[in-house]
Amino acid sequence: MWDELGIAPCDDAKTIRRAYAARLKTLDPDRDPEAFARLRRAFEWALNGGGDEPPHAARPDRAAEPAESIVRTAARSEPEAAHSTASRAENPRAPALHPPAPSTDHDDIRDRALLMAFDGALRRRDANEATVLYYRAAATGALSLESAPEALERLLAVAVDDMTLGATAFRNLVRTAGLQAPQSRTPVPSEIRQRVLARLAAEDWYDNLEATAQQRKGRIARRRRKIARLLLGRIGRHWHPRVDKAALPTWLAQCRTHEAWLADRLDPAWIGTLEARLRRRDIFWTICFTLFIGGLLFQFVYVSVVAVADGPEPPWPLLIAPFAALFLLWLLKLLVTQLLTLAIPGWSGFGGRFSALWSRGKRKKSKKLGDAG
């Protein structure tokens, strides 16, 4: 057991804790859980005095005492020690009062106070303070092997929703939990795991957006840079200066995917404004193409009718005319469908609209038959 800690046998709790913290930095609990479990058992065994009895078995009443009473007792003992020191200064012949031997009670007080502060930070949903206290409790051994997974689960549930926790601190916490690994075996519920990974993906996407906004070399990099600066609200408040309109919808869709985690850094109103501008632009060009195809179809039909009415024509124009008219009608239908999809939210095409009308008619008819019956 002492070989696991890498120290000689001793009964100094502070030395044992320092050795445990030093050995913990060299282990990865996710990659080698058995070594971590052995180190944890050796740590608890060493704090227990190297025997089979549980720690503080000789003082069951002291161990069962709540942390608050222990802290108050320690606070009362400090004035008494100060008074004895002052009396010895007044009377040099008084027998010296040697301080008691170091005990693990002070470590227990510290550990319990640390865990109480950690629990209070979680109840206040303060992820910054709770993260610092969790690292401190893990380093000093205040968290036992059984309570560490539950504490980590509670911390992740608070940290994933606390937007005041910075991206770097959140990544370090996720790395400590081992959730970024594809084959992670950290005992965390699937709902919390999915939310943590979703926020981690949003943080990575935003960092990539910031890096893209700083690129200057290369034609493609400059085009991507303009889109990134547009999404960040640094350009284009009144117009879009040579922004790639074909790639912009993809970037806006990515913004909508991560908007729940980036609402404090990407203005949702500005993203909605960009989407409205892009939709108006698409509507304008769709109307132009629709009018062009409609005018072309009308002119083709008019010329064909006039040519047939004026006199006999070769048979091949009459054979080609129906197919050309059907092709133009098909293009016109596609353009009208696209226009209605852009102009009317929730439009699902003529087929979906006819199906909805048919279902509504059937429901009305069945209701009338039921009332008549």
N, C-alpha and C positions, 0 to 999 in steps of 0.2 A: 504493500500500500504506500509506503514512504517513497518507493521508487517511482510510483506514478506521479507524485508531487515533485520529485527531484530534490528532496531535502533530507537531512538527517532527522532521526526521531527527536521530537521536542514537544513541549506542551504550551508553547507560545501561540495563541490564536492569531495574533497579528502576523507572525511569520508564516503560518499555515495559509492565511488568506492571501498574502502577497505571492506565495509560491503557486497557489491555485490560479490567481489572476495572470501570472506570467505564463503558466502552462496553457491557460485558456486561449491566449493569443496565438498559440502555435497550432491549434486544432480547428478543424472545420466540422461542426456538429452535423451538417447535412451530408458531407462526404464520408465521415467516419463516426457514425453515431455510437458504435460500441466503445471506441476509445474515449469519447466524451462521457459516456455512462460510467466507465471505469474511473475516470478522473473525478467525476462527481461523487461516486461512492467512496473513493479514497479521501476526498476532502471532508465529507461528512464523518467518515470513520476517524480521521485525525482530529477533528474538532470534538469528537466524542471521547477523546483521550486515548484512542488506540485500543479500546476494549469493546466488549459486546453490549455493554449497557448503553441506553440512550443518553444523550447529553443532558446534564443537570438532573440525573435520576435521583441523586441524593437530596435534592431540594425541590420536591414536587410542589410544595406550596409556593415557592418563588417562581417556578416555571409557569404555574397556573395563573399567576398574577397578571392582570392586563397591563399593556404597555404604558397606559397613562399613569397608573399608580407607581410603576417602577420609575418613570421619569420624575414624578413628584418626589419620590423617596430620594432619588439621586440629587434633586434640586435642594432638598432640605439638608442633605449631608454636607453640601458645599459651605454654608455659613458656619456649621459646626467645626469643620476643618480650619476655616479661616480664624475662628475664635480661639482654637487651640494653638495655632501658630502665633497669634498676637499675645496670648498669655505666656508662652515660652519666651517671647522677646522681652516681656516685662520681668520675668523671673528666670535668669539663665540657669539656675540650679535645678529647675524642674526637669524631671526625666524626659528624655526625647521621645516623641510620639512618632514612630516609624509608620509610613503609609502602608496600607494593607497590600498584600501581594496582588499582582494583576489578575483579574478574573474575567471570565467570558461574559459576565453579566452586562458590562458596558457594551460589548459587541452586540449582545441581544437587544439592548435598548436602542442602539443605533440601527440595527436591522429592522426592528419593529417600527421605529419612527420613520425609516426610509420607506417601508412598505405602506405605512399609513399615508405618507405624503404622496406616494405613487397612486394609491387608491383615490385620494382626494382630487388629484389632477385629472384622473379619468372621469370622476363624477362631474367635474367642472368642464370636461371635454376640452381641456387644454393640452393639445398634442405636443407642443414644444416642451413644456415642463415635464409631461409624462415620459417623453422619449429620453430626456436627460436622466430622470430618476430611474428609468428601466436599465439604461446602460450602467449606471452606478450600482444598482442592486445586483445586476448580473456579474459585475466585476468583483464585488465584495462577497458574493456568495449568499446574499440575503434571500434570493429566490431559490427555493429548493428545486430538486429535479422534478418533483410532481407538480409544483405550482407554476413553473416557467411557461409551459405551453398555454395555460389558461391566461396568464398575464400578457403573453404576446398576442393572443387572439383579441383580448380586450383593447390592447394598445392599437392594433391594426384597425379595428372597427372604429376607433375614435380618429386615428390619424388620416384615414382615407377620406373623411368628410371635413377635416379641418384645413381650409385653404390658406390659413396663416402659416402652416408648416411649409417651409421652403422646399423647392424641388430637390436640392442636394440632400437635405435632411431626410426627405421621404425616400429617396433612392438608397441612402445608407441604411435606413430602417428595413426596407424590402430586401436589401442584400444581406443584412444580418439575419432576417427571417428565412432567407434562402428561397423566396418565392419566385425570383427571376429565372431560376433554373428550369428547363423544360420538364425534367423528371423529379421535381421537388417532392419530398415526402414530409414536408412540414404539416403537422396536424392542424390545419386551418379549414373552417367550413368553406364549401365551394362558393357560396354567395359572396363572402368577404374576399376570397381569392380572386374571383372575377372582377370585383370592384377595384381591388388593388392593382390588378394587371391593366384594367381599363385606364385608371389614372396614370399608371406608369407609362402606358402607350401615349397618352395625351401629353405628358411632360416631355417625352422624347420627341414627339411631333412638334411641339412648340419650340424646343431648343433647335431643331432642324430648321424651322421657319426663321428663327432669329439668325442662324448662321447663313441661310440663303439670302437674307436681306443685306448681308455684308459682302456678298460676292460681287466681283467686278470684272474678272477676267473671263473671256469667252462669250460668244454670242448667246449661246443657250443659257449660260449662267446669268447674263444680264436680263434676259427675258424672264427667267424665274425670279430674279431679284425684284423686278418691278411688281410681279404678282405678290410676292411676300410683303413688300413695302405697302402695297395697296391694302392687303388684309390687315396689316398692323396699323392702318390709318395714318401713315406718314405721307402719302400722296393721294391724289384723286378725290379731294373733297368735293369738287365741282365737275370734274371730268376725268376720264381714264387716259392718261398720256401714253399711247402706244402700248397698251397692255394686251397680251395674248388672250383674246376673247374665247378662243377654242379651248384653252387649258384652264381658264378661270372657273368654269362650273365644277370641275373635278376638285379644285382647291376649296371651293365653297362647300362642297359636300363633305370634305374632310373636316372643315370647321364645324359643321353641324354635328358630325360624329363625336367631336371632342368638346362641344360647347358647354357641357355640364361641368367640366373640370377647368375650363379656361375662361369662364365668364368674367373673372376679375382682371384678365389680361387682354382678351379680345372682346370688344364692345359688341354685344348681340344686336343692338340697334344699327350699328354700322354694317354688320354682315347682312342684316335684312335689307338695308339700303342698297348694297351691292347686288343682292339677288333681285330686287325690284328693278334696278337699272338694266341688269342683264335680261330680265324677262321682257321689259319694254322694248329693248333692242331686238330681241327675237321676234316679238309680235310685229314690229314695224317691217322687218325684212320678210317675214312670212306673208304679210298682207301684200307687199310688193310682188312677191313671186306668185301669189294667188291671182292677183289682178293680171299679171303677165300671161300666165297659163290660161286664165279664163278668156282674156282678149284673143289669144292665139287660137283657142278652140272655137270661139265665135267666128273669127275671121275665116278659119278653115271650113267651117260648116257653111258659112254664107257664100264663099267662093265656090264650093262644090255644088251647092244648090243652083246658083246662078249659071254655072257652067253647064250643068245638066239641062237647065231650062232653055238655054240659048240654042242648043243644037246637039247633034250627035258628037260624042267624044270617043276616043279610043277606050277599050274596055279596061285597060290596066289602072287608070286613075280611080275607076269605080270599085275595083277590087282592093286597092290600097286604102281608100278613104275610110271604110268602117274600122279597120285596125288602127289607123292613126287617130281617129276620133276616140276609140276606146282607150288608147294609151294616154291621150290628153285628159280624158275624164278620170283615169286612175291617178294621174299626177294631181289633178285638181282635188280629188277626194283626200289624198294624203295631206295636201297643204291645208285644206279646211279642217281636217282632224287635228293637225298640229296647232293650228290657230286657236281652235276651241280648247285644246288642252292647256295652252298657255294663258288664255284669257279667262277660263272658267276653272277654278280650283276643284279638284276631284273629278274632272271629266275623264271617263273611261272609254270613250269611243262610241260610235253609233251603235255597235252591237250591244254593249253594256247598257246604253240608254234604252234601246228597244226592249231588252230583257227586263229592265226595271219597270217600264211601262206595261209590259205584258203581265208581269207578276202582280202589279198593282191592280190591273183590270181583273185578274182572276180572283184576287182577294175581295174586291168589291162585289163581284158576281156571287161568290160563295156566301158573303155576308147577307146579300139580298135574299138568296135562297133560304138561308137560315132564318131570317126574319119572317119570310113568307111561311115557312114551315111552323 
